[in-house]
Amino acid sequence: MSIPEVESFGGEAKTKILNVGTVSDIRSLADSRCYNVGRALFWCICPLAAVSGVLVFFTLPASRVHGDMKAKIQAIDYWGIVFSSSAIMLILIPVSGGGIYFEWNSAMVISMLVLGSVCMAGFLVAEWKWAVMPMMPLHLFKNRAISAILLQNFLHGIVYYSHLYYLPIYYQNVRGYSPILSAALTIPFVAGLSMFSIGSGQYISRTKRYGEVIWIGYTLWTFGSGLLLLFSRSTPRWQMAVFLIIEGAGVGFTFQPSLVALQAHSAKRDRAVVISTRNFLRAMGGSFGLAICSAVFSHALKKSLNSANPPLPSDLKSGILATILSVPKVAGLSSSEKEQILDSYMDASRALFVMWLPVMGVCLALCLLIVDNGLTRPEEKAKPPETSEPQTKVAGDSDIEMQVQVEPKKQ
């Protein structure tokens, strides 16, 4: 088993346990004992992390970095960090709370969106003109395949992270499942992701091809997202498990193979920064996705509650909308009111399922821009065959030094 595969098991387990923890506010303190089990499971991550660290120490070749430390510190993209962080916070807060916690036409929401847009523009200018080593080099987007893959990562970050967050809410708020059962229902998704991720790595290493893997992956993921539309208040558990295995297989066929494709289309000097850019965009997609899904979920829930027939009591609706992610307290309500509330949560969940499908459809369409060039980088194809004579390593071998040397910023 390779280092990434060991890390993937630990990483996915940690993600799923954290996901249960992030929605812990949907259970009462009386049920907090359920999360003590989750805390104990965190101890499983430590041995996996230790094994990965040992494997990295003994197998990963050391990369010698030359040059002055002061110059390297000065080359850090401080303006990019400030502008990007500010833009994300200023945009996500009003987007996630607009229409529920804040009025869309309020001065706070409008001013934060305007300032966030200005900071985003400042970030692009900083990457274009000021940064010696930009955290997201804009020249990467001149390559059609790289642009498509990076956009795919941003878009599937929207779906992936919101999927992890909102499916447990569907399980508990709509179906009435316990936190333990909700966590167990993520196992088919994780199993499909892990096994097909390992299988895709084996296929690519043997065939030196990644194109068909990415195509199959996004096809399965899009198909799996479509199958989520069949989820209802009475969908059998076995059917949900099958759907999630299909979707997990699509995720497993895209996460790491897309990284391989990025590396294959990138010059050697960009191989480190293209990975960080990909991870940054995927995480940013997740942040924006959770904010957008929060707004969509809240709006759909509010709309469904207001359209209930017969109308629900206003104090009941206000209580639900004040804590939209909490498990609705239906004890003591009439059967009609209970059904209307559960139907409203189902409508809100379905609104998210509907949103995810076209996003994955765009990811699938972007595969048309990705050409499988094999696993050889562009500059390596024109490189003469290596001789048996030893080569001397010179200063500037590292990605950082090559990037600074090749792309000096004009003063």
Residue pairs with C-beta under 8 A, 6 or more apart in sequence:
1 198
2 201
3 52
3 55
3 56
3 59
3 60
4 201
4 256
5 197
5 198
5 201
6 48
6 51
6 52
6 55
7 48
7 52
8 194
8 197
8 198
9 48
9 194
10 44
10 45
10 48
10 49
10 52
12 190
12 193
12 194
13 41
13 44
13 45
13 48
13 190
14 42
14 45
15 164
16 164
16 183
16 186
16 190
17 38
17 41
17 42
17 183
19 164
19 165
19 168
19 186
20 35
20 38
20 168
20 179
20 182
20 183
21 35
21 38
22 165
23 165
23 168
23 169
23 172
23 325
24 32
24 35
24 179
25 323
25 325
25 326
26 169
26 172
26 173
26 325
26 326
26 327
27 34
27 35
27 172
27 179
27 327
31 179
34 178
34 179
34 180
35 179
37 180
38 183
63 397
63 398
64 393
64 397
64 398
65 398
65 400
65 401
66 395
66 396
66 397
66 398
66 401
67 395
67 401
72 400
74 132
75 132
75 133
75 400
75 404
76 133
77 126
77 127
77 131
77 132
77 133
77 134
77 135
79 122
79 126
79 130
79 131
80 123
80 126
80 127
80 131
80 134
80 135
80 136
81 135
83 119
83 120
83 122
83 123
83 126
84 119
84 120
84 123
84 135
84 136
86 115
86 116
86 119
87 116
87 117
87 119
87 120
87 122
87 123
88 116
88 284
88 287
89 116
90 112
90 113
90 115
90 116
90 119
91 112
91 113
91 116
91 117
91 120
91 288
91 291
92 287
92 288
92 291
93 112
94 102
94 108
94 109
94 112
94 113
95 113
95 288
95 291
95 292
95 295
96 290
96 291
96 292
96 294
96 295
97 294
97 295
98 104
98 109
98 295
99 295
99 298
99 299
99 302
100 295
100 298
100 299
100 302
100 321
100 324
102 108
102 109
103 109
124 138
126 134
127 134
127 135
127 136
127 137
127 138
128 138
129 409
130 409
131 409
132 404
132 408
132 409
133 273
133 400
133 403
133 404
134 273
135 273
135 276
135 277
135 280
136 273
136 277
136 280
136 281
137 270
137 273
137 277
137 403
137 407
139 407
140 146
140 147
140 150
140 266
140 270
140 273
140 274
140 277
141 147
141 150
143 265
143 266
144 369
145 261
145 265
145 369
145 370
145 371
146 262
146 265
146 266
146 274
147 369
148 366
148 367
148 369
148 370
149 258
149 261
149 262
149 265
149 278
149 366
149 370
150 262
150 277
150 278
150 281
151 281
151 366
152 218
152 254
152 258
152 363
152 366
152 367
153 258
153 278
153 281
153 282
153 285
154 281
154 282
154 284
154 285
155 285
155 359
155 360
155 362
155 363
156 221
156 251
156 254
156 282
156 285
156 359
156 360
156 363
157 281
157 282
157 283
157 284
157 285
157 286
157 289
158 285
158 286
158 288
158 289
158 292
158 356
158 359
159 221
159 225
159 289
159 356
159 359
159 360
160 251
160 282
160 286
160 289
161 285
161 286
161 287
161 289
161 290
162 286
162 289
162 290
162 292
162 293
162 352
162 356
163 247
163 356
164 186
165 290
165 293
166 293
166 297
166 349
166 352
167 185
167 186
168 179
168 182
168 183
168 186
169 325
169 349
170 231
170 345
170 346
170 349
171 177
171 181
171 182
171 185
172 178
172 179
172 182
172 327
173 325
173 326
173 327
173 328
173 342
173 345
173 349
174 233
174 342
174 345
174 346
174 349
175 233
176 327
177 185
185 237
185 240
185 241
185 244
186 244
188 240
188 241
188 242
188 244
188 245
188 248
189 244
189 245
189 247
189 248
189 251
190 248
191 245
191 248
192 244
192 245
192 246
192 247
192 248
192 249
192 251
192 252
193 248
193 249
193 251
193 252
193 255
194 248
194 252
195 249
195 252
196 217
196 248
196 249
196 250
196 251
196 252
196 253
197 251
197 252
197 253
197 255
197 256
198 252
199 252
200 213
200 217
200 252
200 253
200 256
200 257
201 256
203 209
203 213
204 210
204 213
204 257
204 260
204 375
208 374
208 375
209 372
209 374
210 257
210 260
210 261
210 264
210 372
210 375
211 261
211 370
211 371
211 372
212 372
213 253
213 257
214 253
214 254
214 257
214 258
214 261
214 367
214 370
215 367
216 250
216 253
217 249
217 250
217 251
217 252
217 253
217 254
217 257
218 250
218 253
218 254
218 360
218 363
218 364
218 367
219 250
219 364
220 246
220 247
220 249
220 250
220 253
221 247
221 250
221 251
221 253
221 254
221 360
221 363
221 364
222 250
222 357
222 360
222 361
222 363
222 364
223 246
223 250
224 243
224 244
224 246
224 247
224 248
224 249
224 250
225 247
225 353
225 356
225 357
225 360
226 357
227 243
227 246
227 247
228 243
228 247
228 353
228 356
228 357
229 350
229 353
229 354
229 357
230 239
230 243
231 240
231 243
231 349
231 350
231 353
232 346
233 342
233 343
233 346
258 278
259 275
259 278
260 375
261 370
261 372
262 274
262 275
262 278
263 271
263 274
263 275
263 377
264 373
264 374
264 375
264 376
264 377
265 373
265 378
266 274
266 377
267 377
267 378
267 379
268 377
268 379
268 380
268 399
268 402
269 399
269 402
269 403
269 406
270 399
270 403
271 377
271 399
272 399
272 400
273 399
273 403
292 355
293 352
293 355
296 351
296 352
296 355
297 324
297 348
297 349
297 351
297 352
298 321
298 324
298 348
299 351
300 347
300 348
300 350
300 351
301 320
301 321
301 324
301 344
301 345
301 347
301 348
302 321
303 347
304 343
304 344
304 347
304 348
305 312
305 317
305 320
305 321
305 340
305 341
305 344
306 317
308 340
308 344
310 336
312 337
312 340
312 341
316 333
316 337
319 329
320 328
320 341
320 344
324 348
328 341
328 342
328 345
330 337
330 338
330 341
330 342
333 341
395 401
396 402
396 405
